[in-house]
Every structure is written in C-alpha cells, then in structure tokens.
Amino acid sequence: MRSVEVCVSPDLIPCHELEGKIVVVIDILRATSCMVTGLGEGLAGIIPVEKLEECQKLKDKGYIAAAERDGKKVEGFDIGNSPFSYQDSALKGKWVAVTTTNGTRALVHSLKAKEILVGAFLNRSALVKYLLNKEEDIVLVCAGWKGQLNLEDTLFAGALIDSMYGTVEIKNDSSLTAYYLYERAKEDLFAFLGNSSHFNRLKGLGIEDDVKFCLKEDMYDVVPQFVEGKLTCALVEIDK
C-alpha cells in the first residue's frame, strides 16, 4: 500500500523524501484556494514565484500580477490574494504571476517531487479522484505561516487523508494528527477555526468572507499541476 505523509511547514521539506512522490501543496487561506479558483474560472495559467522582485519583473513584461504579504495586497500590484479577485471575467484566458507570503514558497521548494499538485477544499473531490488513480506515495506539504504549523492547512491535509482512508498507509505522526484533527473539526470547520491565528489575522483585515469561501467544498473540478514553473490544469475526468 502506498503511503501518505504530512509536512506541516515548508521549512521541514528537507526532512521528507520527495523524489519519486506526488506532492500536494496546501495553503487554504488563501493562496491555493485562489489558484484553484483562478483556473476553475478560466485562467490560462498561473506563474507562482517566491519573491516580490520576481513578480514585479513579470508584471513589467505585461503579466497580470498578484502579490500578498502578511494578508494584504502589496501596493503597486494588480490584485492581492482574495479568491474573489480571481472570479473577474476579465481574467479569463489570461496568465497571472503570483507571489504570496507562504503558498508560493511551498510550491517552489517542492521541486524535487515527481509531480506537484495544488489542493484546497474548493477542489477536494477532483484532487482525491486524481490521486486515487495514481500509484506514487504522497506528501502533503502545508504552507503554514512563516515556517510554523497552521490549523487550516493541517485540517485540509486531514480531509484528504480521510477521503483516501483505507487506500493509503498513514506514514508519520503529522499525518495521524491531521487526520484526527479533521475528524474532530469536520462538522463545522468555520467554527473550529474561530480561534486560529490566521483566521483572526484575516478577520482583522475585514475579509472574513474570504475565509468562508475558502472552506466551501467542491466548487471546481480542476486539479492544478505545477510543471516547469507554471500552474495549469491537469487532465482529469470527473464523474458528474
């Protein structure tokens, strides 16, 4: 039976063997939720970069540029890190360059993996179906917050393990913790996150609606796949 393990922070990626495995990058509030939303709404693709300077260079080349630091849109860029920004019909068919505090960092530090995917509650079922059709071991890389564990990413890692339970071997204690945490929280994720640091950080910025949207299930039938520095939709058939 293939294994699943959870890496609770990009800082811990060196503790995990990624070669030959599938990595799923998770940043529920809000980077990977935005990526799923953007591709689900018809973006041609996304170019995630770690640094603001890289994003600025792509903006200078004519790309739409999205930049966020500490939950806020960075001045001088086109959009920030709200999933609602990615629902703008004017973005359909376009490419967006994006940098965020945690999510894009997790992506670019996972490059040793055989395959890199992006997950969110918004595409949970599509992602699970895709993973169940694969044979490789899985590493769920949580973006966390500035090197530390956060609650929402760990919860979604647990949700994925819950969906695949019985078909994968839970490999490490982080995976077991994520699974038990989700089992405890799944009846009301929003309430469970009420005391979490990032929820309150975003609430303080007046964007509680972003949180509510990011916790919605199966809004999009897309599986973002990171190949050669670009995120596009992997080919996957979804049962209706």
N, C-alpha and C positions, 0 to 999 in steps of 0.2 A: 504493500500500500504506500502510495506516495505521501510525503509529509507536508505540513504547513507550519510555518513559524512566524512569529510576530517580532518585528524590530520596532521598538517604541519611539525611536528618535533617529534622525539621520546621523547623529554623532556616533551611534552604535553600529552603523553599517559595517565597519571593519570587523566587528565581532561575528558577522554572518558570512557564510559562503554563498555568493550569488551566482557563480559560474554554473551554467547549465540549468538554471532555475528561472521560473517566472516570478518577477517582482510586480506587486500591485502597490502603487503609491497612493496614499490616503491623506487628504487634507480637507476634512469635511467643512470646516469654517475658515477659508472658503475656497481655496484655490482649485482643488479637484472638482468641487461642485460647479465652479464656474467653467472649467474645461469641459465637463460633461454637458452642461447647459449650452455652451457655445457651439460645440459640434452637433448636439441634438437639434439646435435651432438653425443649422445650416452653414456654419463657418466652413471655409475650405480647409483650414488647419490652424494650428497654434504653434508658435515657436517659444518654448519656455527657456528663459535664461536666468542665471543666478544673480547677476549684478545689475544695478541700475544703469551703469555705463554701457553695458551690452544692449540693454533695451533701448537706450537713447540712440545708439548707433543705428539700430533697426528702424526706429522712428524717423531718423534723418534720411533713411533710404526709402521712406514712403509707407512703411507698415503702420497700421493702427497699433498703438502702444498702450498696454495696460500695466500699471505699476502700483504696488501697495507696500507700505511699510507700517508696522505697528497697527494694522487695521485700517489705515487711512490711505486714500488716493494720494499719490505723490504729485505735487504741483508740476505742471508742465506736460503731463501725460494725458492721453485721450480719455481713458477710463481707469477705474480702480479695480476692486476685487469683489464686486457685487454680482451675483448671478443675474439680477435683473438688467444689468448693463448689457449682458450677452444675449438678451432677448430682443434687442433692437433689430428690426428687419433690415436696416441699412447695412448690417454686418454680414448678411448672407452672401456666401461666395467669396468672402474676404479672408485674408490671413491676419492674425493678431499676434504680435510679440508681447510676451508677458513675463513679469518678474514679481515675486511675492516674498514675504518675509520667510516663509518656511516651505511651502509646497514645491516651488520650482527648484529649490536647493535639494530636496529629497529626490527629485527626478534626475538631476544631473549627477548626483552622487551614486546612482544605481546602475551606472552604465556597464558594469561587469556582468549583469544578468543576461541570460539568453533572450528574454523578452520582457519588455516593460509596459505595463498597462496602468490605467488610471481608474480609480474606483470612488464611488460616492453612493449614498443612499439613493440618489436620483437615477442610477443605472444598475442597482444591485442585481436584479434578476438577469439582465443581459450579461453582466460580468460573470455571474455564477454559471450560467449556461456555457459561456465561453470556456471558463476554467475546467468545468466538468468534462469537456471534450478534449482536454489536454492530458498529457501523461507526466509532465515535469513536476518536480517539487515546487512549492510555492513559498515565497517570502513576502509577507505583508509589511510594507515599510510605512510607518506612520510619520507624518511630517512633524508632529509635536509642536512645541512652541520654544524657539530659541534653544534647542538642544535638550529640552525637557519633555517628559511624557505629558500628553494632554488627554482629557477624558473622551472628547468626541471622536477622535481618530481611533483610540483604543476600542471604543464601543463599536465602531463600524468594522474593525478587524474581527471582533467577536461575532458580529452579524454575518460576516462571510463564512466564518468557521461554522456557525450554526446552520447556514444553508448547505454546507458541504459535509456536515457531520455524518460519520459512518463511511465516507468515501476517502477521507484523508486521515493521516495519523498526526495527532497534535504533538508537535516536536519539542516545544520548550515551555517554561513556566509563564512566559509572557503571553503565549497563545492560550494557555489554560486560563490565565487571569482575564484576558479579553473575552473569552467565551463565557465565563461565569458572570462577568460584569454585564455583558449584553443580556444574558438570561434574567438578571435582576432588573434591568432597566427597560426591557423591550416593550412593556405595556404602555409606557409614557416617557419617551426619550426626552421630550422637551422639558418636562418637569424634573427628570433625573439630572439634566444638565444645568438646572437652575443655579447651583452654587459653583459651577465650574468657572475657572479664571477667564477663559477666552469668551465664554458666553457673556459674562459680566463686562468684559472689555468692549465687546461689540454693542451690548446693551447701552453702555455709557456713551457710545458714539451715535445712538439713536437708530440703529439698524437691526432691531430685533426681528423685523420681517425677513431679513436675510437668513437668520438662524432657522426660522420656521420653514422657509422654503427648502433650505439645505437638508432638512430632516424628512422631507417628503420621499416616498418610495416610488421607484419605477416610473419616473416622469419621461425617461428617454430610453430608447432601445439602441444605445450606442456603446461601444467599447473603445475608448481612446487608446491608441497604441503609439508609443514613443520610439521612433526609428530615425536614426541619423539626425538627431536634433529637432525633429518635427513630430507633432502630435496630429494624427489623423485617425479616422475610424477604421478599426479592424473589421474584416469581413465576418459577419456572424448572422446566422438565421435565427429569428426569434419566433417562437410559436405564439400565435395570437389566441 
